[in-house]
Amino acid sequence: MTDLRDDVRDAFRARFGHTPQGIWSAPGRVNLIGEHTDYNEGFVLPFAIDRRTLVAAGPREDSTLRLASTFDDEDTLYLEVPMGELDALQALTNERGSSPLEWAAYPVGVAWALGRAGADLAAVPGLDLMFDSNVPVGAGLSSSAAIECAAALALDDLWRLGLSRQQLANAGQLAENEFAGAPTGIMDQTASLLGVRDAAVLLDCRMLETETVPLGLDEAGLTTVVIDTGVAHEHSTGGYADRRLSCGKAAVLMGVPSLRDLGPGDLDRAEAKLSNETFRRMRHVITENQRVLDAVDAIRDHDHAALGELLDASHRSMRDDFEISTPELDLAVEIARENGALGARMTGGGFGGSAIALAPLDAVSRIQVAVDGGFAEHGFGMPEVFTVAPSDGAARDA
């Protein structure tokens, strides 16, 4: 973190010609279990990770947002947006179905969303924003929410808005949905803003109630291994939106506001009523909600073997019922289990990204070597394998 803070501060000075007023950061997240349940008003169990996005920020004397990042061309300013044009940019996203601003849509969208939440964008100062990050992009670790939440915390401080963490999470989700054009739920922003070291966050996505669930992984000699397959995904396109539409269709046909209102006892009735595909989409959500609650019980009982079995069941459900896995993700899960992991599953929205494995510390090297060899044998690109630790959420760092 110290090096990243120095890097982003130096990059800010070089790009904008003055010193930032502060540095804020927000983590990516791993979703331990509970996939595609968030927008169905169900339960999720993510944790913030020890990889973060930083933003150095300082006010301007006009009403313009200037944004750049350490991974842009050093000789150019990435984006300059008058705040009076934010509504027009959001309308353009609606017309296209996605934002033309690429990564900058996330922080610009947060500014727009804060305006929707009550900030007077005609009265607040413009800002210079420089971003840096070590959260992998497209890996299912929510690099977008890390950008949104770092920006939201910085804007809340510099504009003296005094919003709660939940309000900032809502702004991040609104930015992702309505400005970036990605139809995600609120899990990612909640984990990034409310994460606690060595704990997961149990989120009820209907009531927006959270509970900290201590994990005790260090004490148990366990860690979370991330296997980034290198197959990038984008939530604003493709199958993610299709799966969300299928879930909404299932709820309508079953006569309920949300799949949250159904349980395992409704599956027989649903199978007789729905098409095979729609039924399988619904079955994943209903069984996944139950797996989240069972996982919390297993964690509290220190039953890590049971937790591992739930991770395995979650992956099978996403592979077979929700059909969002890939050959690379399936192989990563299989190899991790064969080499000492207690359980493994893909994490994130699917169609690429990462798998996670709950593993003893002494199995990590074995898993890494086996995954590298297995991917090479199958002709897949070289994956990145690393461990992550449950960490604290977004904060002001300087």
Sequence and secondary structure as in RCSB ss.txt:
>XXXX:A:sequence
MTDLRDDVRDAFRARFGHTPQGIWSAPGRVNLIGEHTDYNEGFVLPFAIDRRTLVAAGPREDSTLRLASTFDDED
TLYLEVPMGELDALQALTNERGSSPLEWAAYPVGVAWALGRAGADLAAVPGLDLMFDSNVPVGAGLSSSAAIECA
AALALDDLWRLGLSRQQLANAGQLAENEFAGAPTGIMDQTASLLGVRDAAVLLDCRMLETETVPLGLDEAGLTTV
VIDTGVAHEHSTGGYADRRLSCGKAAVLMGVPSLRDLGPGDLDRAEAKLSNETFRRMRHVITENQRVLDAVDAIR
DHDHAALGELLDASHRSMRDDFEISTPELDLAVEIARENGALGARMTGGGFGGSAIALAPLDAVSRIQVAVDGGF
AEHGFGMPEVFTVAPSDGAARDA
>XXXX:A:secstr
 HHHHHHHHHHHHHHHSS  SEEEEEEEEEEEE  S GGGT EEEEEEEEEEEEEEEEE SSSEEEEEETTS TT
S  EEEEGGGHHHHHHHHHHHSS TTGGGHHHHHHHHHHHHTT  TTTS  EEEEEEE S TTSSS HHHHHHHH
HHHHHHHHTT    HHHHHHHHHHIIIIIS     SHHHHHHHH  TTEEEEEETTTTEEEEEE  HHHHTEEEE
EEE S    TTSTHHHHHHHHHHHHHHHHT SSGGG  GGGHHHHHHHS HHHHHHHHHHHHHHHHHHHHHHHHH
TT HHHHHHHHHHHHHHHHHTS    HHHHHHHHHHHHTT SEEEEESSSSSSEEEEEEEGGGHHHHHHHHHHHH
HHTT    EEEEE      EE  
